[in-house]
Amino acid sequence: MPHPTAVRNVLYIMCDQLRRDYLSCYGHRHLHTPNIDRLAAAGVRFSRAYTQGTICGPSRMSAYTGRYVSSHQVAWNGVPLPLDELTLGDYLRPAGIRTALVGKTHATPNQEALQQLAIDPLMAEKLNEVGFEAVARHDGIFPDDPLFADKRESAPYTRYLRDHGFAGDNPWHSWANAAAGENGEILSGWHMRNADLPTRLPEQHSETVYTTERALDFIQAQGEQPWCLHLSYIKPHWPYIAPAPYHALYNASQVQAPIAVQPGNDHPVYAAFRQHQESQNFSREEVRQKVIPTYMGLIKQIDDQLGRLFDVLQSNGRWDDTLIVFTSDHGDFLGDHGLGEKEFLLEPAVGVPLIVRDPRAAADVSRGTVDERLVETIDALPTFLDALGLPSAEHRLEGRSLIPLLHGTASAWRSYAIAEYDYAFQAPARERLGQPIDRCRMTMVRSERWKYLAYDGFRAQLFDLLNDPQELHDLGADPAYADVRETHLGYLFEWLRGLKRRTTISHAEIERRGQWFRYGEPREDSVVKIGVW
Amino acid sequence: MPHPTAVRNVLYIMCDQLRRDYLSCYGHRHLHTPNIDRLAAAGVRFSRAYTQGTICGPSRMSAYTGRYVSSHQVAWNGVPLPLDELTLGDYLRPAGIRTALVGKTHATPNQEALQQLAIDPLMAEKLNEVGFEAVARHDGIFPDDPLFADKRESAPYTRYLRDHGFAGDNPWHSWANAAAGENGEILSGWHMRNADLPTRLPEQHSETVYTTERALDFIQAQGEQPWCLHLSYIKPHWPYIAPAPYHALYNASQVQAPIAVQPGNDHPVYAAFRQHQESQNFSREEVRQKVIPTYMGLIKQIDDQLGRLFDVLQSNGRWDDTLIVFTSDHGDFLGDHGLGEKEFLLEPAVGVPLIVRDPRAAADVSRGTVDERLVETIDALPTFLDALGLPSAEHRLEGRSLIPLLHGTASAWRSYAIAEYDYAFQAPARERLGQPIDRCRMTMVRSERWKYLAYDGFRAQLFDLLNDPQELHDLGADPAYADVRETHLGYLFEWLRGLKRRTTISHAEIERRGQWFRYGEPREDSVVKIGVW
């Protein structure tokens, strides 16, 4: 079949907490991900893609708005998106493109603003899905807490599990994220010591399969009608526990050695994060060897499911008219640098996989290549608009379309990537560091060669990624690198200065009004005669 | 009567386009403003108050939101305020304080967002008044254009004029802002050559008297109920034409000599603004001598009206339980620096009068004094909240309460003031300078001694206000001042970095959540067990 000339659909696949280097196309030696690799071979693999924030909410809101965290303001999980922010669906739906969600968004209702503006409840429900039509929202993570009871019970996946006979107060926990003990007791997946056990739930009902099925249902029901689908897997995010056989595909011998903590690398913020429980636990080899094989298994399961999905797309024609993007919201330290989780701006957390396949002939020039340019999570939305031939919104969008990179038509490109993290919400770190609530920001400026990490109230860190790709040697206090730091502080200023702060009026409208008034030029037909004699 | 211990009401008086130095308490030699001076003698006069933007919309939205222009995004007149922005009334109304408007706001409906969010029309009407209850909105300026016909006809002042027998298509123009020719023809106030003629409308029906009357009506009707009134005069804003006798109170001999253009002061942006028609016209002595006496008359009329108002407040008890603020949204070049209008960040435009009277005994220590500290238009809202004993909103508000300055309890204060202007909307300047629409910003950083003006794409300007208060000598290219410029560029960075970008969640809520989760500390009772073994 000849390559088409137009993109009609968008498939935006996102994993949660998937490290860039845990895919075989990105170099993992033991974890083979042939289906994701198949996508890379058919598109472009970006080797230096960065997320704008290393936890779910900030990163995802950047993906959906095309804007940096400082612009959309969702500095942490659970922070509401301002109602004025437009998201993916707001841009695509007016063009007749159904914009659906299967899986996770981590969007938080902006209750205060909804009440303040007396928004209609039906409209409010729509706004709570940040622009998506929630075909099957599944944010995962339903703790055994009364606070979550309503949300848990109304979740489609809970209903699915109950419909399939998996009972209990919290089947998400007791079946999908717990193992069975020798005497039938429930061993929680929250405890990493249980990571090597299989879930009580059979694989066919697991979160990853359930999510894939809902995506297939949607795509098949959609037929020839155009669509944008955000297929957003909760995995390999914790709880680190996998269904059989994925719980046992890998073993401790296949676990990569951790990036070690360097003596003398004692930046106060870094040191504070290493005190966290997850950092302390992931610094133990026992923990890594138990958890990481399961983390690998969870990724392998996603790859298998994507294989099924890609097969369908290749058989029903959608492979040829769909722009496919595969990425992750952020990584996972897994003990590297003495850290667990992802709340620090080093590569294991801030680097994400990003693979883009444009089916059009114009993209043949780049098919199967690796692109080293600095790309960002905020580039997804502008890329979709460009691929679909829809107008951009340069007064709001801070990302850039990747299409010129795919088509070999890009001239200049950005010279640094930005990521942000705000530990105001991390009471332990904030209190240890003695910082006030509005002075807990870290900002990454990653240029071609360097990574500069700026902190409120503490000196910056600097890493030479050319000669020190593992970020072992902090040059932030070394007088020999003062000029490099100054240059990057300059970039930080330039970036801050360049954030879009005039979002309620388009450039075209400014141009129109400028011509209309032409204040200051003699025009006798002007109705507002300012300064005329 | 003893001084009260509590402030119950707020009277927020704003003039439009009133220069700081056109009041006798600020040093004008010929224009006597005894009533405004009376307020200054009873309160504190701030000698270095700055507006955040030198045109109406940006400045006023800063006043009503307590936030810098870059935060509220209203970069120019007619740019809609994001619906998420909270304004004065949103803060005061929940405390049972009626928050009313008489006069001008220059607020622009955010139609796109209202539609996007499907806001109820009644709610939308309320939102269009940026948080005020519009007792009598009067934005002035109704040109003879079909575009303004609806707005003009529905305006309360138009109805008022018609009710009093002043007929015609546009009585605002033909009566309140035009003079009669020798043969009865209408001579438009838009043409500055008519500035020395009296308006066709008798003074008792003029905009300034009408506005004062509506304020008196409101205050008297309110009785003992608490209130906040924004009394917002459109004058002395153009059209520069005054009712008798104010058209003839001053003469050319009382016009101050202009601040002359300095040879060699050829910064490209400054040079471009001097090309504007209003700049060219105001550079002619003939124009200044015709216009400025009338500008003075319009101010004198406001002072007389404020005298009536203050007399009422002193007789009905409100003088003793009302916080009174008098200010202006921006100044007017009137030919200084070879400029007309106000679209440049030099003192005649960016400096505003600011007088604050706190009736409480605690303010006696400062009564009648002049305060030289750097204060800003955004300080008004936090001052009101403080005076009324209402909670602040430190996650949104960027201004600071002035109450500690009035009570003599302030310790540290800000070390620089910020103002912004965006000439993207000024097609002539933008095109002359060849700047793209998103690179037309000028930002003022005014420290104790210096004024630093940063420009997109052009070198900064620097003025030594200690030794050169008229801003005659631009030190922006002088190598001897490189360190001063660097320091101020540092302030600009610090300011940008400090803008509030986490407005949808309060500090208290962040604190609460931080304690709730305490990620990273061993807590067996935590329902979300992140990183536990």
Contacts between the chains, C-beta under 8 A, distances in Angstrom:
chain1	res1	chain2	res2	distance
A	70	B	501	4.8
A	71	B	501	7.6
A	73	B	501	5.5
A	73	B	502	5.7
A	73	B	503	6.0
A	73	B	504	5.9
A	74	B	504	7.7
A	75	B	501	7.4
A	75	B	502	4.7
A	75	B	505	7.8
A	78	B	513	6.8
A	79	B	502	6.9
A	79	B	504	5.9
A	79	B	505	4.9
A	80	B	504	4.4
A	80	B	505	7.0
A	81	B	504	7.3
A	82	B	82	7.0
A	82	B	84	4.2
A	82	B	503	7.1
A	82	B	504	5.8
A	83	B	83	6.1
A	83	B	84	5.5
A	83	B	113	7.8
A	83	B	117	6.2
A	84	B	82	4.2
A	84	B	83	5.5
A	84	B	84	5.0
A	84	B	113	5.7
A	86	B	116	7.4
A	90	B	116	6.9
A	110	B	504	6.1
A	112	B	504	7.3
A	113	B	83	7.8
A	113	B	84	5.7
A	113	B	504	7.2
A	116	B	86	7.4
A	116	B	90	6.9
A	117	B	83	6.2
A	117	B	117	6.8
A	117	B	119	6.1
A	117	B	123	6.5
A	117	B	127	7.1
A	118	B	119	7.6
A	118	B	120	6.0
A	118	B	123	4.6
A	119	B	117	6.1
A	119	B	118	7.6
A	119	B	119	6.9
A	120	B	118	6.0
A	120	B	120	6.9
A	123	B	117	6.5
A	123	B	118	4.7
A	127	B	117	7.1
A	141	B	528	7.4
A	143	B	527	3.8
A	143	B	528	5.1
A	144	B	527	5.9
A	145	B	527	4.0
A	147	B	527	7.9
A	148	B	527	7.8
A	188	B	529	7.4
A	190	B	528	7.8
A	190	B	529	3.7
A	190	B	532	6.4
A	191	B	529	6.8
A	191	B	532	5.8
A	191	B	533	6.5
A	192	B	531	7.3
A	192	B	532	6.8
A	192	B	533	5.4
A	193	B	533	5.4
A	238	B	530	6.8
A	238	B	531	8.0
A	273	B	520	7.9
A	275	B	520	7.3
A	276	B	519	6.8
A	276	B	520	2.9
A	276	B	521	7.5
A	276	B	531	7.2
A	277	B	519	7.8
A	277	B	520	4.9
A	277	B	521	6.0
A	277	B	522	5.3
A	277	B	530	7.6
A	277	B	531	5.1
A	277	B	532	6.7
A	278	B	519	7.5
A	278	B	520	6.1
A	278	B	530	5.7
A	278	B	531	2.5
A	279	B	520	7.2
A	279	B	531	7.6
A	281	B	531	5.3
A	281	B	532	7.2
A	281	B	533	5.2
A	282	B	531	6.9
A	284	B	533	8.0
A	287	B	533	6.3
A	340	B	531	4.9
A	341	B	519	7.7
A	341	B	520	7.9
A	341	B	530	6.7
A	341	B	531	6.4
A	394	B	438	7.5
A	395	B	438	7.6
A	422	B	502	7.2
A	424	B	502	7.8
A	424	B	510	5.3
A	424	B	514	7.4
A	425	B	510	5.8
A	425	B	513	6.1
A	425	B	514	5.6
A	425	B	517	7.8
A	426	B	514	6.6
A	426	B	519	6.1
A	426	B	520	6.8
A	427	B	511	7.6
A	427	B	514	3.2
A	427	B	515	5.6
A	427	B	517	7.7
A	427	B	518	5.7
A	428	B	518	6.1
A	428	B	519	7.2
A	428	B	520	5.1
A	428	B	521	5.1
A	429	B	520	7.2
A	430	B	514	6.8
A	437	B	507	4.8
A	437	B	510	5.5
A	437	B	511	6.7
A	438	B	394	7.6
A	438	B	395	7.6
A	438	B	500	7.8
A	438	B	502	7.6
A	438	B	507	7.3
A	489	B	493	7.8
A	492	B	493	7.8
A	493	B	489	7.8
A	493	B	492	7.8
A	493	B	493	4.8
A	493	B	496	7.2
A	496	B	493	7.2
A	496	B	496	4.5
A	496	B	497	6.4
A	497	B	496	6.3
A	500	B	438	7.7
A	501	B	70	4.8
A	501	B	71	7.6
A	501	B	73	5.5
A	501	B	75	7.4
A	502	B	73	5.7
A	502	B	75	4.7
A	502	B	79	6.9
A	502	B	422	7.2
A	502	B	424	7.8
A	502	B	438	7.6
A	503	B	73	6.0
A	503	B	82	7.1
A	504	B	73	6.0
A	504	B	74	7.7
A	504	B	79	5.9
A	504	B	80	4.4
A	504	B	81	7.3
A	504	B	82	5.8
A	504	B	110	6.1
A	504	B	112	7.3
A	504	B	113	7.2
A	505	B	75	7.9
A	505	B	79	4.9
A	505	B	80	7.1
A	507	B	437	4.7
A	507	B	438	7.3
A	510	B	424	5.3
A	510	B	425	5.8
A	510	B	437	5.5
A	511	B	427	7.6
A	511	B	437	6.7
A	513	B	78	6.8
A	513	B	425	6.1
A	514	B	424	7.3
A	514	B	425	5.6
A	514	B	426	6.6
A	514	B	427	3.2
A	514	B	430	6.8
A	515	B	427	5.6
A	517	B	425	7.8
A	517	B	427	7.6
A	518	B	427	5.7
A	518	B	428	6.0
A	519	B	276	6.7
A	519	B	277	7.8
A	519	B	278	7.5
A	519	B	341	7.7
A	519	B	426	6.1
A	519	B	428	7.2
A	520	B	273	7.9
A	520	B	275	7.2
A	520	B	276	2.8
A	520	B	277	4.9
A	520	B	278	6.0
A	520	B	279	7.1
A	520	B	341	8.0
A	520	B	426	6.9
A	520	B	428	5.1
A	520	B	429	7.3
A	521	B	276	7.5
A	521	B	277	6.0
A	521	B	428	5.1
A	522	B	277	5.4
A	527	B	143	3.8
A	527	B	144	6.0
A	527	B	145	3.9
A	527	B	147	7.8
A	527	B	148	7.8
A	528	B	141	7.4
A	528	B	143	5.1
A	528	B	190	7.8
A	529	B	188	7.4
A	529	B	190	3.7
A	529	B	191	6.8
A	530	B	238	6.8
A	530	B	277	7.6
A	530	B	278	5.7
A	530	B	341	6.7
A	531	B	192	7.3
A	531	B	238	8.0
A	531	B	276	7.2
A	531	B	277	5.1
A	531	B	278	2.4
A	531	B	279	7.6
A	531	B	281	5.3
A	531	B	282	6.9
A	531	B	340	4.9
A	531	B	341	6.4
A	532	B	190	6.4
A	532	B	191	5.9
A	532	B	192	6.8
A	532	B	277	6.7
A	532	B	281	7.2
A	533	B	191	6.6
A	533	B	192	5.3
A	533	B	193	5.4
A	533	B	281	5.2
A	533	B	284	7.9
A	533	B	287	6.2
